C-alpha cells in the first residue's frame, strides 16, 4: 500500500461522533471531546470515584500529562492522534479475570484499524499495538519481525470501575514522534480515514468484545467468549523468544508459549519450566 496523503488534523466533531456511536449502543452512554486536558484516564478515574455511570467516553485533542503503563509518558501533537478513555464497570467479572481488559481492548483496536485503514497490525503483550506483519497464520500474515508502535493501552482501577485509555498515532510525521520505535497510521501507509471513523470503529469493536466477555453465561471467561482465541490470532509475542524484565532487576528469558485464562503471558524457560507473568509484574518485554 502506498503512502496516503496526510489526513486532515481538523478538530473532532463530537456531535457527529456521538450520532454514530451512541444510538445503537448498549454499553456507551456519553461522548465528550475536550480541546486539552492533563489525562483522560485521570479525568474518568475521578468521575468513577464520584459515581459516574459506565459507558462514558472522554476524548482529548491534547493531553498535557498523558501516560502509559508504569507512568511512561505519551506525547502527541493536537489533531495528530486519538487519545481517549472509556469508563467500564464489569461488576459481574471476577477480579482475577479483569486482567483481560487491556488485551480485549487491543483486539478491538487491531480489528478496527485493519478494517478501516488496511494497515497490518499485531499485538505485543500486554498493551502495545504495532504496525507490521503478523505471525504466520495470523490476520497479518508473514512471520513476525519488528514493527513500530502505533498505540498504547492503559487500564486502571477505581473501586469496581476500570478505565481503559488508548493513545493512537494517526497522522504523526517522523519528527513528531517521541521515539524511533513509534510510528503512525500515516507512516505505515494507512488509508487516509478521518479520525471520527477510526474512533467509532474502535468503540464498536470494544463494545462487541466487552459484551461477549462480560455479559456471557460465564462473565470474564476469555475462553468461553472466544476472546483468548482471537487475541492469540493477533498476538506477535506468543511463539517468540522473549526477555521479561521484572521488578527489582530480575530477568526471565525463554519462549512465550501461551496466554492463560486470566491473561498472563506464559514463558517456558530452557529447563522446561513454565512461568506465568501478569502485566503488573512486568517492567518490560523484549
C-alpha angles and dihedrals in degrees: 000000000000124000109277124219111278104266123239119277094209115146117271116264105231094190093051091046094049091047090057099039109035111046097069098029122116091186111034117075107172143010124206127180119199126193090219140352138157097249131342089211092054091048094051093043088057090047091050092053088051090055103263115171123253118263100050115144120199121189127185128195087205133020116197094188102027115159143182133205115325089016094290110161124250116204131184141156118255110269093011098090146028112242114175145138136211126209114222132178107197093181095161095051115094110243092241090062097049090088085083093070098087089044091049089050090051090055090050093050094045094048093048095047093049092049097044104036107018092231117148104245134184136174128241112204124276111009116343130103112204135193114228142073117319131227119294107281093016125115092270097050120210127084105280123263132156124319133174122256112260100173144005128209128209124187118190133180129231108175107296091347129091122201114203116199127193130193114190126180107222112165103000115143121223095262092050095058120096097227143015089249093063128085139171136227089254094052089046090058098254123166113266096256121165118255093240090059093048093047093046091051092050092049092049091051091045091053093047095052095038093054092047091050102037103031103040128105090276106037113217094010103140092188099050092044093051091240097120092050091049093046091053090053090060099034118108094182100067111081095029134100109255141188112213116198112208132197113278094032098289119147130203119194129185142089121314102231107168151346110240132221093277096045100262120144111241113217119192112209126213091263091058097253117138121226120191112202126189125217090249091057096052129085096181141348118208 
